[in-house]
Amino acid sequence: MFIIIGIVVVFGSIAAGYLMEHGNLRVLLQPAELIIIGGAALGTLLIANPLHVVKKIAGGVAGSLKGSQFTKAFYLETLTMCYEILNKARKDGLLAIESDIEEPDQSTVFSKYPQFLKNHHTRDFVCDTLRMAVTGGIDPFDLDQMMDLDMEVSHRVDNAPIAALSTVADALPGLGIVAAVLGVVITMGALGGPPEEIGKKVAAALVGTFLGILLCYGLAGPLASSMAKRAEEEHAYVYVVRVVLISFIKGAAPIQALEFGRRAIPGYLRPGFNDMEKTCKGGGAAVAVAVDSAEGEGE
């Protein structure tokens, strides 16, 4: 939501300032310049990146427009899920959760947390780690290194579309100059004609430079930055889950493992210990939503 508001503010402020100086908005409407800049930018994107990266850029932009899912309520829900599955493993033994981790969609524990199941990376991260713990024979340190490797690979994959979009953003001013040069070429061919016609062609050429710079610093660059922050939020979330799992595997009780994980949550999203304990042992998702709503009213 804030991204849409930001885009409206950027373009609205520019249009308002231009109109205050008695500019004509119709002069800025140059479809040919947009086709040159936009088409060239899309072409460079396709040249430099495989299809899966292009798809991830589209998904990343769409995800950024929806807003972040990583709220205090979401963290509390995840901690509650971890508490349930780890408590079951502690009471009934690790073999008791084998069916849960082999078929998480059919699990009586995981099925109560649809957001967790929708996040395929985190779901597989949890289930694969617990599968190794159930199998046995692997040192907690080695298992922690395995989780670190998983997170590093995932982080590189998430950064690929961000780097690609940033590269396109950096190229937009140059592509705007290309459009402007083409406009100058057309203008030179019209020399000797009516001054009004030459003035329109010069204006169209300058609009190319304007659009390239605006799309770079006012749209593509900020979107890449937003995607980067979203990737960091996801990385921080998976790190919290990793801390909880490795603490339990090292021998901590479920509630103690959750406290290790709670301390790893970013400060502006971190719930209090009492909120976590109440949510995990009592109200579950309902308490999580109530805590998040109360936090929102406080802000």
C-alpha positions in Angstrom: 0.0 0.0 0.0 2.8 2.4 0.9 4.5 1.7 -2.4 1.5 2.7 -4.3 1.1 5.9 -2.2 4.8 6.6 -2.8 4.5 6.2 -6.6 1.5 8.6 -6.6 3.4 11.1 -4.5 6.4 11.0 -6.9 4.5 11.4 -10.1 1.9 13.7 -8.5 4.6 16.1 -7.2 6.4 16.3 -10.5 3.2 16.9 -12.4 2.0 19.5 -9.8 5.3 21.4 -10.0 5.3 21.3 -13.8 1.7 22.7 -13.9 2.6 25.4 -11.4 5.2 26.6 -13.9 2.4 26.7 -16.5 3.7 23.6 -18.3 1.5 21.6 -20.7 1.1 18.0 -19.6 0.3 16.9 -23.2 3.9 17.7 -24.1 5.1 15.0 -21.7 2.9 12.4 -23.3 5.3 11.0 -25.9 4.4 7.4 -26.6 7.3 6.9 -29.0 9.8 7.9 -26.3 8.2 5.4 -23.9 8.3 2.6 -26.5 12.0 3.3 -27.1 13.0 3.5 -23.4 10.6 0.8 -22.1 11.3 -1.6 -25.0 15.0 -1.2 -24.8 14.9 -1.7 -21.0 12.9 -4.9 -21.4 15.3 -6.1 -24.1 18.3 -5.6 -21.9 16.6 -7.4 -19.1 15.9 -10.4 -21.4 19.5 -10.4 -22.7 21.1 -10.4 -19.3 18.9 -12.8 -17.4 17.3 -16.2 -17.7 13.6 -16.6 -17.7 13.3 -17.7 -14.1 14.9 -14.5 -12.9 12.6 -12.4 -15.1 9.6 -14.2 -13.5 11.0 -13.6 -10.0 11.3 -9.9 -10.8 7.6 -9.8 -11.7 6.7 -11.8 -8.6 8.9 -9.6 -6.4 7.3 -6.4 -7.6 3.8 -7.8 -7.2 4.8 -9.0 -3.7 6.2 -5.6 -2.7 2.9 -3.9 -3.8 1.0 -6.3 -1.5 3.0 -5.3 1.6 5.0 -7.3 4.1 3.5 -10.4 5.7 6.2 -10.4 8.4 4.2 -8.8 11.2 4.4 -9.4 15.0 1.3 -11.6 14.7 3.0 -13.7 12.0 6.0 -14.2 14.1 3.9 -15.2 17.1 2.0 -17.7 14.9 5.3 -19.2 13.7 6.6 -19.5 17.3 3.3 -21.2 18.2 3.7 -23.7 15.4 7.2 -24.4 16.4 6.2 -24.9 20.0 3.5 -27.4 19.0 5.7 -29.5 16.8 8.7 -29.4 19.2 6.5 -30.2 22.2 5.1 -33.2 20.4 8.6 -34.3 19.6 9.7 -33.9 23.2 6.7 -35.7 24.8 6.3 -38.6 22.3 9.8 -38.8 20.8 11.2 -37.6 17.5 9.7 -40.5 15.6 6.2 -39.2 16.5 6.6 -36.2 14.2 7.9 -38.3 11.2 4.5 -38.3 9.6 4.1 -34.5 10.1 7.4 -33.7 8.4 7.0 -36.3 5.6 3.5 -35.0 4.6 3.2 -31.5 6.1 0.0 -30.8 4.1 -1.7 -33.7 5.9 -0.1 -32.9 9.3 -2.5 -32.2 12.2 0.0 -29.6 13.5 1.1 -27.8 10.3 -2.4 -27.8 8.7 -3.5 -25.3 11.4 -1.0 -22.8 9.9 -1.8 -22.2 6.2 0.6 -19.2 5.9 3.4 -21.5 6.9 2.4 -24.1 4.4 2.1 -21.6 1.6 5.7 -20.5 2.2 7.4 -23.5 0.5 10.9 -22.5 1.3 10.3 -22.2 5.0 8.1 -25.3 5.1 10.8 -27.4 3.4 13.5 -25.7 5.6 11.7 -26.8 8.8 10.7 -30.3 7.5 14.1 -31.2 6.0 15.9 -30.0 9.2 13.6 -32.1 11.5 14.0 -35.0 9.1 17.7 -35.0 9.7 17.1 -34.8 13.4 14.7 -37.7 13.3 17.2 -39.7 11.2 19.9 -39.1 13.8 23.7 -39.6 13.5 24.4 -35.9 12.6 26.0 -33.5 15.0 24.1 -30.3 15.9 27.0 -28.2 14.7 26.9 -29.9 11.3 23.1 -29.6 11.1 23.5 -25.9 11.9 26.1 -25.6 9.1 23.6 -27.3 6.8 20.9 -24.8 7.6 23.3 -21.9 7.1 24.2 -23.3 3.7 20.5 -23.6 2.8 19.9 -19.9 3.8 23.0 -18.7 1.9 21.8 -20.4 -1.3 18.3 -19.1 -0.9 19.6 -15.6 -0.2 21.6 -15.6 -3.4 18.6 -16.8 -5.4 16.5 -14.0 -3.8 19.1 -11.4 -4.7 19.4 -12.3 -8.4 16.1 -10.5 -9.4 17.0 -7.5 -7.2 20.4 -7.1 -8.9 18.8 -7.5 -12.3 16.2 -4.8 -11.7 18.9 -2.5 -10.2 20.9 -3.0 -13.4 17.9 -2.0 -15.5 17.3 1.0 -13.3 20.9 2.1 -13.8 20.5 1.7 -17.6 17.3 3.8 -17.9 19.0 7.3 -17.9 21.3 6.1 -20.7 18.4 4.7 -22.6 16.7 8.1 -22.1 19.7 9.7 -23.8 19.4 7.2 -26.7 15.7 8.3 -27.1 16.8 12.0 -26.9 19.5 11.5 -29.5 17.1 9.9 -31.9 14.8 12.9 -31.3 17.6 15.3 -32.2 18.3 13.3 -35.4 14.6 13.8 -36.3 14.8 17.4 -35.4 17.9 17.9 -37.6 15.9 16.5 -40.5 13.2 19.0 -40.0 15.5 22.1 -40.0 14.2 24.7 -42.4 10.6 24.0 -41.5 8.2 26.0 -39.3 9.8 27.0 -35.9 6.8 25.6 -34.0 7.3 22.2 -35.6 11.0 22.2 -34.7 10.2 23.3 -31.1 7.8 20.3 -30.7 10.5 17.9 -31.9 13.1 19.4 -29.6 10.6 19.1 -26.7 9.9 15.5 -27.6 13.6 14.7 -27.6 14.1 16.3 -24.2 11.2 14.3 -22.8 13.2 11.1 -23.6 16.0 12.2 -21.2 13.4 13.2 -18.6 11.6 9.9 -18.7 14.8 7.9 -18.5 15.9 9.7 -15.3 12.4 9.7 -13.8 11.8 6.0 -14.3 15.3 5.2 -12.9 15.2 7.3 -9.7 11.4 7.5 -9.3 10.2 4.0 -10.0 12.6 1.1 -11.0 15.3 2.0 -8.4 12.9 2.3 -5.4 11.2 -0.9 -6.5 14.5 -2.7 -6.5 15.2 -1.3 -3.0 11.8 -2.4 -1.8 12.4 -5.9 -3.1 15.8 -6.0 -1.3 14.2 -5.1 2.0 11.5 -7.8 1.5 14.3 -10.3 0.9 16.0 -9.2 4.1 12.8 -9.6 6.0 12.4 -13.2 4.7 16.0 -14.0 5.6 15.5 -12.6 9.1 12.4 -14.8 9.5 14.1 -18.0 8.4 17.0 -17.2 10.7 14.6 -17.0 13.6 13.2 -20.5 12.7 16.8 -21.8 12.4 17.7 -20.5 15.9 14.6 -22.2 17.4 15.3 -25.6 15.7 19.0 -25.7 16.5 18.4 -24.7 20.1 15.9 -27.6 20.5 18.2 -30.1 18.7 21.0 -29.0 21.1 18.8 -30.0 24.0 16.8 -26.9 25.0 13.2 -27.3 26.1 10.6 -26.1 23.5 9.8 -22.9 25.4 13.5 -22.2 25.9 14.2 -22.8 22.2 11.4 -20.3 21.4 13.0 -17.7 23.7 16.2 -18.1 21.8 14.2 -17.5 18.6 12.3 -14.6 20.1 15.6 -12.8 20.9 16.6 -13.2 17.2 13.4 -11.4 15.9 14.0 -7.8 14.7 13.3 -5.3 17.6 10.4 -3.5 15.9 8.6 -6.9 15.5 9.7 -8.7 18.6 6.9 -9.7 20.9 7.3 -9.8 24.7 8.0 -13.0 26.5 4.6 -13.0 28.2 2.9 -12.5 24.9 4.8 -15.4 23.4 4.1 -17.7 26.3 0.4 -16.8 26.4 0.1 -17.4 22.6 1.9 -20.7 22.6 0.3 -22.2 25.7 -3.1 -20.6 25.5 -4.8 -18.5 22.9 -2.8 -19.4 19.8 -3.6 -17.4 16.7 -6.4 -15.4 18.3 -4.0 -14.0 20.9 -1.4 -13.3 18.2 -3.9 -11.2 16.2 -5.0 -9.4 19.4 -1.4 -8.5 20.3 -0.7 -7.3 16.7 -3.9 -5.2 16.8 -3.0 -3.6 20.1 0.5 -2.8 18.8 -1.0 -1.2 15.7 -3.3 1.0 17.9 -0.3 2.0 20.1 1.6 3.2 17.1 
